[in-house]
């Protein structure tokens, strides 16, 4: 089964030849579900930081954010070891706003030392053809003209179950997602498309979650980020959880659906020979605001358990 996908670490090492870390940056954006365009409050599970609880402060310039984020990584690691960075614009919707200003911020980030790639998190309903084309042309100064610069676009999709999408206030239909993936592949086939999925949304069955996996595979995503639903303090989801309206998944429940998801990725590979990149096996909410499930707080242990439970089978 393992040959059907690459982990993010394996994928980056294959491209860059060494360990690569994503450093989270803030472009100063918001979301259409927050500013009144499509609603207020954002997605029901999203923290006030726009799912960027580990991102550098937007009060800093992009250059300052890059340097601060690099130092955080370097303080945890042996600097004598070879590693590089991908500039990751993570929180909120990073193609929502003045496109020229955003492109300038992306350009500032990729021109910093040791930055070898760019990753942009956004919504499929906030991605114009012009923006896709402009992003695809971004390269650092003096970058070889005949060499492609690594760029990925991460799409917040979460689920293919439309009633769940409405519940979490996603703000767009499934067809908007499939159209965005198709346009990305048509306009800029060199861009690596990553899709975010959440397992454990209220009233979703095991089958619903696997349907979401098959949906994004059929839509031709290049990579997937999996996570279990987190309940974070000061979110509307937290209110429902405290009222006992739903329960979050246990570790065993999550592992079972994740294992099945990987089996479906394997089946997809056997049919198409397209190798999917699994960029994340689970997420971790900031501990200071995490309410449930608490088993996710020790991410290192969870990832080790996943390897034992799933990857070695």
C-alpha positions as CSV (number, residue, x, y, z in Angstrom):
1,X,0.0,0.0,0.0
2,X,2.8,2.4,0.8
3,X,3.9,2.8,-2.8
4,X,0.6,4.4,-3.6
5,X,1.5,7.6,-1.8
6,X,4.4,9.7,-0.5
7,X,4.6,11.4,2.8
8,X,5.4,15.1,2.7
9,X,8.9,14.5,3.9
10,X,9.6,11.9,1.2
11,X,8.0,14.2,-1.4
12,X,10.1,17.2,-0.5
13,X,13.3,15.2,-0.3
14,X,12.6,13.8,-3.7
15,X,12.4,17.3,-5.1
16,X,15.0,19.2,-3.1
17,X,17.3,16.5,-1.9
18,X,17.2,17.4,1.7
19,X,14.8,18.0,4.6
20,X,12.4,20.9,4.0
21,X,10.3,22.7,6.6
22,X,7.2,24.9,5.9
23,X,7.3,28.2,7.8
24,X,3.9,29.8,8.4
25,X,3.5,33.4,7.3
26,X,0.6,35.9,7.5
27,X,-0.4,37.9,4.4
28,X,-2.9,40.0,6.4
29,X,-6.0,38.4,4.7
30,X,-9.5,37.6,5.9
31,X,-12.2,35.3,4.5
32,X,-15.5,35.9,2.7
33,X,-17.3,34.0,5.5
34,X,-15.9,36.5,8.0
35,X,-16.2,39.9,6.4
36,X,-19.9,39.7,5.5
37,X,-19.5,38.8,1.8
38,X,-20.8,35.3,2.5
39,X,-21.3,35.5,6.2
40,X,-19.7,36.3,9.6
41,X,-17.7,34.3,12.1
42,X,-15.9,32.1,9.6
43,X,-16.1,28.3,9.4
44,X,-17.7,26.9,12.6
45,X,-14.4,25.2,13.7
46,X,-12.0,28.0,12.8
47,X,-10.1,29.9,15.5
48,X,-9.8,33.7,15.6
49,X,-6.4,33.3,13.9
50,X,-8.0,31.7,10.9
51,X,-6.4,28.3,11.5
52,X,-3.0,29.9,11.8
53,X,-2.3,29.5,15.5
54,X,1.4,28.9,14.9
55,X,1.8,31.7,12.3
56,X,4.1,34.7,12.7
57,X,2.5,38.0,13.6
58,X,1.0,40.0,10.8
59,X,2.3,43.1,12.4
60,X,5.7,42.2,11.1
61,X,6.9,42.7,7.6
62,X,7.1,39.5,5.4
63,X,10.9,39.6,5.6
64,X,10.7,39.8,9.4
65,X,8.2,37.0,9.6
66,X,10.4,34.8,7.5
67,X,13.4,35.4,9.7
68,X,11.4,34.9,12.9
69,X,9.9,31.7,11.6
70,X,13.3,30.3,10.5
71,X,14.8,31.0,13.9
72,X,12.0,29.1,15.6
73,X,12.8,26.0,13.4
74,X,16.6,26.4,13.9
75,X,16.3,26.7,17.7
76,X,14.7,23.2,17.7
77,X,17.1,21.6,15.3
78,X,20.7,21.0,14.7
79,X,21.8,23.9,12.4
80,X,24.7,21.8,11.1
81,X,22.1,19.6,9.4
82,X,21.0,20.5,5.9
83,X,17.5,21.8,5.6
84,X,15.6,24.4,3.6
85,X,12.2,26.2,3.8
86,X,8.9,26.6,2.0
87,X,7.2,29.9,2.6
88,X,3.7,28.9,3.7
89,X,0.9,31.5,3.7
90,X,-1.4,29.5,6.0
91,X,-4.1,31.4,7.8
92,X,-7.3,32.8,6.4
93,X,-7.8,33.0,2.6
94,X,-4.5,34.0,1.0
95,X,-5.9,34.9,-2.5
96,X,-8.7,37.0,-1.1
97,X,-7.8,40.7,-1.3
98,X,-5.9,43.0,-3.5
99,X,-4.2,40.5,-5.9
100,X,-1.2,42.8,-6.7
101,X,-0.5,43.4,-3.0
102,X,-0.7,39.7,-2.3
103,X,1.6,38.8,-5.2
104,X,4.1,41.3,-3.9
105,X,4.0,39.6,-0.5
106,X,4.5,36.2,-2.0
107,X,7.4,37.6,-4.0
108,X,9.0,39.1,-0.9
109,X,8.8,35.7,0.8
110,X,10.4,33.6,-1.9
111,X,13.3,36.0,-2.3
112,X,14.5,35.3,1.2
113,X,17.6,33.1,1.7
114,X,16.9,29.3,1.9
115,X,13.4,29.6,0.6
116,X,12.9,27.0,-2.1
117,X,9.2,26.9,-2.5
118,X,5.8,28.7,-1.9
119,X,2.6,27.2,-0.5
120,X,-0.6,29.2,-0.5
121,X,-3.7,28.2,1.5
122,X,-7.0,29.5,0.1
123,X,-10.6,28.7,-0.8
124,X,-11.6,27.4,-4.2
125,X,-14.2,30.2,-4.5
126,X,-11.4,32.9,-4.1
127,X,-9.2,31.8,-6.9
128,X,-9.5,33.7,-10.2
129,X,-7.9,32.5,-13.5
130,X,-5.7,35.6,-13.4
131,X,-4.5,34.9,-9.9
132,X,-3.7,31.3,-10.8
133,X,-1.7,32.4,-13.8
134,X,0.1,35.1,-11.9
135,X,1.1,32.8,-9.0
136,X,2.4,30.2,-11.5
137,X,4.9,32.8,-12.9
138,X,6.4,33.6,-9.5
139,X,10.1,32.9,-9.2
140,X,12.9,34.3,-7.0
141,X,15.3,36.8,-8.4
142,X,18.0,35.2,-10.7
143,X,16.1,31.9,-10.7
144,X,17.0,29.9,-13.8
145,X,14.5,30.7,-16.5
146,X,14.2,27.0,-17.6
147,X,13.7,25.7,-14.1
148,X,10.3,25.4,-12.4
149,X,10.0,27.0,-9.0
150,X,8.0,24.8,-6.5
151,X,4.5,26.2,-5.8
152,X,1.5,24.5,-4.2
153,X,-2.0,25.7,-3.6
154,X,-3.9,24.3,-0.6
155,X,-7.7,24.2,-0.9
156,X,-9.9,24.1,2.2
157,X,-12.6,21.6,1.2
158,X,-13.1,19.5,4.4
159,X,-16.0,17.3,3.2
160,X,-18.0,16.4,0.1
161,X,-21.2,15.9,2.1
162,X,-23.1,19.1,1.2
163,X,-25.2,19.1,4.5
164,X,-21.9,19.0,6.5
165,X,-20.5,21.8,4.3
166,X,-23.5,23.9,5.2
167,X,-23.2,23.1,8.9
168,X,-19.6,24.2,9.0
169,X,-20.5,27.4,7.0
170,X,-18.0,26.5,4.2
171,X,-19.9,28.9,1.9
172,X,-19.6,27.1,-1.5
173,X,-20.8,24.0,-3.2
174,X,-18.8,21.0,-4.2
175,X,-18.8,22.0,-7.9
176,X,-16.8,25.1,-7.0
177,X,-14.0,22.9,-5.7
178,X,-14.0,20.6,-8.7
179,X,-13.9,23.6,-11.0
180,X,-11.0,25.2,-9.1
181,X,-9.0,22.0,-9.3
182,X,-9.7,21.7,-13.0
183,X,-8.7,25.3,-13.7
184,X,-5.5,24.9,-11.7
185,X,-4.5,21.9,-13.7
186,X,-5.4,23.6,-17.0
187,X,-3.9,27.0,-16.4
188,X,-0.9,25.9,-14.3
189,X,-0.3,22.2,-14.4
190,X,3.0,22.6,-12.6
191,X,1.3,23.8,-9.4
192,X,0.8,21.1,-6.9
193,X,-2.8,21.0,-5.6
194,X,-3.4,19.9,-2.0
195,X,-6.9,19.3,-0.5
196,X,-7.8,19.6,3.2
197,X,-10.1,17.0,4.6
198,X,-11.6,16.8,8.1
199,X,-12.7,13.5,9.6
200,X,-15.2,13.5,12.5
201,X,-17.6,16.3,11.5
202,X,-20.9,16.0,13.4
203,X,-23.4,13.5,11.9
204,X,-20.9,12.2,9.4
205,X,-20.7,8.4,9.0
206,X,-17.6,6.3,8.2
207,X,-19.0,6.1,4.7
208,X,-19.4,9.9,4.4
209,X,-15.8,10.4,5.3
210,X,-14.5,7.9,2.8
211,X,-16.8,9.4,0.2
212,X,-15.0,12.7,0.7
213,X,-11.6,10.9,0.1
214,X,-12.9,9.3,-3.1
215,X,-14.4,12.6,-4.3
216,X,-11.2,14.6,-4.1
217,X,-9.2,11.7,-5.7
218,X,-11.6,11.7,-8.6
219,X,-11.3,15.5,-8.8
220,X,-7.6,14.9,-9.4
221,X,-6.1,16.5,-6.4
222,X,-2.3,15.9,-6.2
223,X,-2.1,15.7,-2.4
224,X,-4.3,15.5,0.7
225,X,-4.1,16.9,4.2
226,X,-6.0,14.8,6.7
227,X,-7.0,15.9,10.2
228,X,-9.5,15.0,12.9
229,X,-12.0,17.6,13.9
230,X,-10.6,19.8,16.7
231,X,-12.8,21.8,19.1
232,X,-11.1,25.0,19.9
233,X,-12.0,27.5,22.6
234,X,-14.0,30.6,21.5
235,X,-15.4,29.0,18.4
236,X,-19.1,28.3,17.6
237,X,-18.2,24.6,17.4
238,X,-17.0,24.8,21.1
239,X,-20.5,26.0,22.1
240,X,-22.2,23.0,20.6
241,X,-19.6,20.6,22.1
242,X,-20.0,22.1,25.5
243,X,-23.8,21.6,25.2
244,X,-23.2,17.9,24.4
245,X,-24.5,18.2,20.8
246,X,-21.7,16.0,19.5
247,X,-18.6,14.0,20.5
248,X,-15.2,14.1,18.9
249,X,-13.5,11.0,17.5
250,X,-11.4,8.7,19.7
251,X,-7.9,7.9,18.5
252,X,-9.0,4.4,17.5
253,X,-12.0,5.7,15.5
254,X,-9.7,8.2,13.7
255,X,-7.1,5.6,13.0
256,X,-9.7,3.2,11.5
257,X,-11.0,5.8,9.0
258,X,-7.6,7.0,8.2
259,X,-6.4,3.5,7.4
260,X,-9.4,3.0,5.2
261,X,-8.7,6.3,3.4
262,X,-5.2,5.2,2.7
263,X,-6.5,1.9,1.3
264,X,-8.8,3.9,-1.1
265,X,-5.7,5.9,-2.1
266,X,-4.0,2.6,-2.9
267,X,-7.0,1.5,-5.0
268,X,-6.9,4.8,-6.9
269,X,-3.2,4.3,-7.5
270,X,-3.7,0.8,-8.9
271,X,-6.3,2.2,-11.3
272,X,-4.5,5.4,-12.4
273,X,-0.8,5.0,-11.4
274,X,-1.0,8.5,-9.9
275,X,0.9,8.7,-6.6
276,X,-0.8,10.9,-4.1
277,X,1.2,13.0,-1.5
278,X,-0.2,12.7,2.0
279,X,0.9,16.0,3.4
280,X,-0.6,15.5,6.8
281,X,-1.9,12.4,8.7
282,X,-3.4,14.5,11.5
283,X,-3.4,18.1,12.7
284,X,-2.9,19.5,16.1
285,X,-4.7,22.5,17.6
286,X,-2.9,25.0,19.8
287,X,-2.8,23.4,23.2
288,X,-3.8,26.6,25.0
289,X,-7.2,26.6,23.2
290,X,-7.7,22.9,22.5
291,X,-10.8,21.5,24.2
292,X,-11.2,18.1,22.4
293,X,-9.9,15.6,21.4
294,X,-7.1,15.8,23.9
295,X,-5.3,12.7,22.5
296,X,-4.1,14.9,19.6
297,X,-2.1,17.2,22.0
298,X,0.9,15.0,21.8
299,X,1.4,15.1,18.1
300,X,4.7,13.2,18.1
301,X,3.2,10.3,19.9
302,X,0.2,10.3,17.6
303,X,2.3,10.2,14.5
304,X,4.4,7.4,15.9
305,X,1.2,5.5,16.7
306,X,-0.1,6.1,13.2
307,X,3.1,4.6,11.7
308,X,2.7,1.5,13.9
309,X,-1.0,1.1,13.2
310,X,-1.2,2.0,9.5
311,X,2.1,2.6,7.7
312,X,3.7,-0.7,8.6
313,X,0.7,-2.7,7.3
